[in-house]
Amino acid sequence: MFQSGVTGYTVGMKIQKPLVALVICIAICFVSAGIAALVQTGFGSVTVRSGYFEPEQTGAADDGAPVRIGYKLYIPRDAGAHPVPAVLVMHGYQNDRETSAAYGIELARRGIAALSVDLYGHGATVPGMRERGWGRAKLTNLEKPVSGPRRFLLMMTFSILDFFNPGISAGIKDSSMGGKDAYRYLRSLPFVDPARIGITGHSMGTWAAWSVGAAFPDHRAIVLQCGELFPAAYYDASRYHFNNVLLVQALYDEFDYFRDYQRNVPGLKKTPLRYREFMGQDAPVEWDRDYGSFGDGSARRMELIRNNHRLTTHDGHALTAAMYWFRNALGAPQVLADSDHVYM
């Protein structure tokens, strides 16, 4: 009898310990989710809304499917009182709108609405990436649709944009991957000031940012999070103008096209592509320094961060530079220090 009682007590303890641990873990999950919700909403200063919209101008994809773009919208508290500036935020390859959470949170905390979207083939957006089109300047024998194992070839044409000269851009349909429709949607929101809209993207999203900027000359700023630069000879520079562009450069970028196909990042500031064609200067420039004027859209800056390509989206130095850039280019009041962040 005594031995049986001990055994029952031991079994009961073995059951109770995992249950207690489970309850503790569940409590930690709920507390963490609550804290995350507070951070995402700027501790009550930001409203976050998720959903999707169907662009009217785009129509259906090639396969007849309707175009539907998923989004996450960060709305500042005072957006209802008067129109506020806004930024379209676009993610990189195999990411989605959640990757841009740091930008959405920090922009909205500063009174700037942020629309983070899923690009073609990502997240809640349809159609797939093939609606971007295939760049015939790099790929041949494209009479038949590219699918199956050959889909990876799309990666080879990411740097061919739809506003490039026809000899280069043939085959590309929408290199913004839905970004142009998202810009129209953002501009149509009743609480957004259509004269003060910026654009930002990371990696694949930087090509989309260039494409949106070319389509909408009324944009006020572009922030490229590890973006590729192109010679002016690729497009009609008298027709397309890009206003107030900040390039955030990762010192340890893994991809050579984001460092001008060079082996190393140091020294890029001395190349003609950087100082002449991008920065508009006659001599080598410096990192982390403004050139040009926000007033006429000629402002340019290259910010060098000690990080790699992927982590640029959540790098504190990069976020500080971006907040500074958008605040000045969009004419937003400085309600917080540019380095005041809660996203992490």
C-alpha positions, 0 to 999 in steps of 0.5 A: 500500500505504501509503495503504491502511494509513492508510485502514484505521487511520483507519476502525478509529479511527472504529469504536473511539471510538464503542465506547469511548464506548458502554462508558463510557455503559453503565458510567455507567448501571450505576454510577448504578443501583447508587447509586440502589438504595443510596439507595432502600434507605437504604444497607441500612436499608430493604427495598423490595418491589413488587407488587400486591394484589386487594382482597377487599371491593371486588369487580369493576369495573363492566365485570367486570374484577378490581380490582388495585392496584399498590404499592411498599412501603418496609419499615424494617430493624427492622420484623420486631422490633416493629410499626412506624408506617406511612404510605399515600402517594398520587400526583397526576394522571398520576403513579404510585407512583414519584412518591412515592419521596422520601416512601417513602425518607425515612419508611422511613429513620426507621422508618416503613413507607410504602406507595406505591400507584397510584391508579385509572387509573394505573400497574399499577392497574386499573380505570380512573379512571371507577370514581371516579364522576362528580359530578352536582353539576357535570355534567349529562346523565350518563344515558349512560356518559362516554367518549372525548373527554368523559373530560376532564370527570372532572377537573371533579369531582375536588373532589367527594368521596364523604363529602360531603352526598348533594346534592353527592356524588351520582354519586361511587363512590370518591373515594379511587380505591382508597386505602381498599383500600390503607389496609386492606391496609397496616393488615393487614400483620403488621409494621404497628402499626394504631394508628399509621397516617398518610396523605399525598397530592399534588394528586389524591392529596390528595382521595384522602387526605381520602376515606381519612381520612373512611372510617377515623377511626383514622388518626393524621395527614394530610399534604396536599401542595398540597391543597384545603380545604372548608367544614365545611358540605359534610359532616357534621362531627359524623361525620367527623374528620380527625386532625392535618392538615398542609397543605403550601402551594406559594407558586407553585401553578399551580392556583387550587383549591389556593389557595382559588380566590384569585389569590395565596397570600399572605393565605390565612392570614387567610381564615375558611376557613383559620383558622376551619374548617381550623385551628380558631382564632378569629383569623388564623393564621401560616404554619409554626406548630403549632396544636392538639394531637397528643394529641387529633388537633386539631393543624393547620399550614400550611407555606409552601414557595417552590416550585410545585405539581408540584415539591412532592413533592421539595421539601426544605422540604416533606419536612422539614415532613412528617417532623416531622409524621409523627414527632410524630403517629405517636409515632416516635422521632427517629432522624434530623434531620427535614432529613436527606435522601438522596432527591435 
